Amino acid sequence: MRDIITLACTDCKNRNYTTTKNKKTTPDKLELKKFCNCCRKHTNHKETK
């Protein structure tokens, strides 16, 4: 079962992206490098509630 998660920028804490993940195969928090419009650069985005 795939759940919808929100990704937030680690620098400015702005919630920019939503994606889905399978909680059975990846139980830990997801972290991706994405572009943040507020910071105007590529930063790490972590999974939030």
DSSP file (Angstrom, degrees, kcal/mol; ACC not computed):
  #  RESIDUE AA STRUCTURE BP1 BP2  ACC     N-H-->O    O-->H-N    N-H-->O    O-->H-N    TCO  KAPPA ALPHA  PHI   PSI    X-CA   Y-CA   Z-CA
    1    1 A M              0   0    0      0, 0.0    22,-0.9     0, 0.0     2,-0.4   0.000 360.0 360.0 360.0 126.2    0.0    0.0    0.0
    2    2 A R  E     -A   22   0A   0     20,-0.2     2,-0.3    21,-0.1    20,-0.2  -0.752 360.0-158.3 -94.8 135.1    1.4    3.3   -1.1
    3    3 A D  E     -A   21   0A   0     18,-2.6    18,-1.9    -2,-0.4     2,-0.4  -0.861  19.6-117.4-112.7 146.9    1.0    6.4    1.1
    4    4 A I  E     -A   20   0A   0     -2,-0.3     2,-0.3    16,-0.2    16,-0.2  -0.690  37.2-176.6 -82.0 129.6    1.2   10.0    0.2
    5    5 A I  E     -A   19   0A   0     14,-3.4    14,-2.3    -2,-0.4     2,-0.4  -0.874  20.0-130.8-125.0 159.4    4.0   11.9    2.0
    6    6 A T  E     -AB  18  48A   0     42,-1.0    42,-2.9    -2,-0.3     2,-0.5  -0.909  14.1-146.7-111.4 137.3    5.1   15.5    2.0
    7    7 A L  E     -AB  17  47A   0     10,-3.2    10,-1.4    -2,-0.4     9,-1.2  -0.897  14.5-167.1-106.0 130.6    8.7   16.6    1.4
    8    8 A A  E     -AB  15  46A   0     38,-2.8    38,-2.3    -2,-0.5     7,-0.2  -0.909  27.1-107.6-118.3 144.2   10.0   19.7    3.2
    9    9 A C  E  >  - B   0  45A   0      5,-2.6     4,-1.0    -2,-0.4    36,-0.2  -0.427  18.3-145.0 -67.0 138.6   13.2   21.7    2.6
   10   10 A T  T  4 S+     0   0    0     34,-2.2    -1,-0.1     2,-0.1    35,-0.1   0.720  95.4  47.1 -79.3 -20.6   15.9   21.1    5.3
   11   11 A D  T  4 S+     0   0    0     33,-0.3    -1,-0.1     3,-0.1    34,-0.0   0.950 130.6  13.4 -83.7 -56.4   17.1   24.7    5.0
   12   12 A C  T  4 S-     0   0    0      2,-0.1    -2,-0.1     0, 0.0     3,-0.1   0.485  91.6-129.2-103.1  -3.6   14.0   26.9    5.0
   13   13 A K     <  +     0   0    0     -4,-1.0     2,-0.3     1,-0.2    -3,-0.1   0.676  53.6 152.5  63.9  20.3   11.4   24.2    6.2
   14   14 A N        -     0   0    0      1,-0.1    -5,-2.6    -6,-0.0     2,-0.9  -0.658  47.3-129.5 -82.3 135.1    9.1   25.0    3.4
   15   15 A R  E     +A    8   0A   0     -2,-0.3    -7,-0.2    -7,-0.2     3,-0.1  -0.752  44.0 154.9 -88.6 105.1    6.9   22.1    2.2
   16   16 A N  E     +     0   0A   0     -9,-1.2     2,-0.3    -2,-0.9    -1,-0.2   0.804  48.2  37.6-103.3 -35.6    7.4   22.0   -1.5
   17   17 A Y  E     -A    7   0A   0    -10,-1.4   -10,-3.2    17,-0.0     2,-0.4  -0.851  50.2-158.9-127.9 153.7    6.7   18.5   -2.9
   18   18 A T  E     +A    6   0A   0     -2,-0.3     2,-0.3   -12,-0.2   -12,-0.2  -0.975  24.0 156.4-125.3 146.5    4.3   15.6   -2.4
   19   19 A T  E     -A    5   0A   0    -14,-2.3   -14,-3.4    -2,-0.4     2,-0.3  -0.902  34.1-110.4-153.0 177.9    5.1   12.0   -3.4
   20   20 A T  E     +A    4   0A   0     -2,-0.3     2,-0.3   -16,-0.2   -16,-0.2  -0.876  28.1 179.8-118.2 153.2    4.1    8.4   -2.6
   21   21 A K  E     -A    3   0A   0    -18,-1.9   -18,-2.6    -2,-0.3     2,-0.7  -0.991  32.2-117.0-148.6 155.1    6.1    5.7   -1.0
   22   22 A N  E  >  -A    2   0A   0     -2,-0.3     4,-2.0   -20,-0.2     3,-0.2  -0.838  21.1-160.0 -91.7 115.3    5.7    2.1    0.0
   23   23 A K  T  4 S+     0   0    0    -22,-0.9    -1,-0.1    -2,-0.7   -21,-0.1   0.706  86.7  59.1 -72.6 -19.4    6.0    1.9    3.8
   24   24 A K  T  4 S+     0   0    0    -23,-0.3    -1,-0.2     1,-0.1   -22,-0.0   0.900 113.5  35.0 -74.9 -39.9    6.7   -1.9    3.8
   25   25 A T  T  4 S+     0   0    0      1,-0.3    -2,-0.2    -3,-0.2    -1,-0.1   0.798 130.6  31.3 -86.1 -28.9    9.8   -1.6    1.6
   26   26 A T     <  +     0   0    0     -4,-2.0    -1,-0.3     1,-0.1    -2,-0.1  -0.735  62.6 162.3-129.0  83.9   11.1    1.8    2.9
   27   27 A P        +     0   0    0      0, 0.0    -1,-0.1     0, 0.0     3,-0.1   0.752  56.5  79.9 -75.0 -22.6   10.1    2.1    6.6
   28   28 A D  S    S-     0   0    0      1,-0.1     2,-0.2     0, 0.0    -2,-0.0  -0.310  98.5 -78.8 -81.2 170.0   12.7    4.9    7.2
   29   29 A K        -     0   0    0      1,-0.1     2,-0.2    18,-0.1    -1,-0.1  -0.441  46.4-122.5 -72.7 138.8   12.2    8.6    6.3
   30   30 A L        -     0   0    0     -2,-0.2    17,-1.9    -4,-0.1     2,-0.4  -0.572  26.7-173.3 -82.2 140.3   12.7    9.5    2.7
   31   31 A E  E     +C   46   0A   0     -2,-0.2     2,-0.3    15,-0.2    15,-0.2  -0.964   8.3 171.2-138.5 120.5   15.3   12.2    1.8
   32   32 A L  E     -C   45   0A   0     13,-2.3    13,-3.5    -2,-0.4     2,-0.7  -0.900  35.6-118.8-127.1 154.0   15.7   13.5   -1.8
   33   33 A K  E     +C   44   0A   0     -2,-0.3     2,-0.3    11,-0.2    11,-0.2  -0.852  49.4 157.8 -94.8 114.4   17.7   16.3   -3.3
   34   34 A K  E     -C   43   0A   0      9,-2.4     9,-2.8    -2,-0.7     2,-0.4  -0.814  45.2 -92.3-132.1 168.7   15.2   18.7   -5.0
   35   35 A F  E     -C   42   0A   0     -2,-0.3     2,-0.5     7,-0.3     7,-0.2  -0.720  33.2-153.9 -86.9 131.3   15.0   22.3   -6.1
   36   36 A C  E  >> -C   41   0A   0      5,-2.5     4,-1.6    -2,-0.4     5,-1.0  -0.922   6.6-157.5-106.7 124.8   13.6   24.8   -3.5
   37   37 A N  T  45S+     0   0    0     -2,-0.5    -1,-0.1     2,-0.2     5,-0.0   0.822  93.5  51.6 -70.2 -31.4   11.9   27.9   -4.9
   38   38 A C  T  45S+     0   0    0      1,-0.2    -1,-0.2     3,-0.1    -2,-0.0   0.918 118.3  35.6 -71.8 -43.3   12.4   29.9   -1.7
   39   39 A C  T  45S-     0   0    0      2,-0.2    -2,-0.2     4,-0.0    -1,-0.2   0.698  98.6-139.5 -81.1 -20.4   16.1   29.1   -1.4
   40   40 A R  T  <5S+     0   0    0     -4,-1.6     2,-0.3     1,-0.2    -3,-0.2   0.837  70.9  78.0  61.0  36.3   16.6   29.2   -5.2
   41   41 A K  E   <S- C   0  36A   0     -5,-1.0    -5,-2.5    -7,-0.1     2,-0.5  -0.963  91.9 -81.4-158.3 170.7   19.0   26.2   -5.1
   42   42 A H  E     + C   0  35A   0     -2,-0.3     2,-0.3    -7,-0.2    -7,-0.3  -0.706  56.1 164.0 -81.4 126.0   19.0   22.4   -4.9
   43   43 A T  E     - C   0  34A   0     -9,-2.8    -9,-2.4    -2,-0.5     2,-0.3  -0.872  42.9 -87.5-135.1 167.3   18.6   21.3   -1.3
   44   44 A N  E     - C   0  33A   0     -2,-0.3   -34,-2.2   -11,-0.2     2,-0.5  -0.602  37.5-157.4 -76.7 138.1   17.8   18.1    0.6
   45   45 A H  E     -BC   9  32A   0    -13,-3.5   -13,-2.3    -2,-0.3     2,-0.3  -0.983   7.7-158.8-119.6 125.6   14.1   17.6    1.2
   46   46 A K  E     -BC   8  31A   0    -38,-2.3   -38,-2.8    -2,-0.5   -15,-0.2  -0.718  26.2 -99.0-104.8 153.6   13.0   15.3    4.1
   47   47 A E  E     -B    7   0A   0    -17,-1.9     2,-0.2    -2,-0.3   -40,-0.2  -0.491  44.7-179.5 -68.8 134.0    9.7   13.5    4.6
   48   48 A T  E      B    6   0A   0    -42,-2.9   -42,-1.0    -2,-0.2   -18,-0.1  -0.766 360.0 360.0-125.7 174.5    7.3   15.2    7.0
   49   49 A K              0   0    0     -2,-0.2   -42,-0.1   -44,-0.1    -2,-0.1   0.470 360.0 360.0 -80.0 360.0    3.9   14.4    8.4
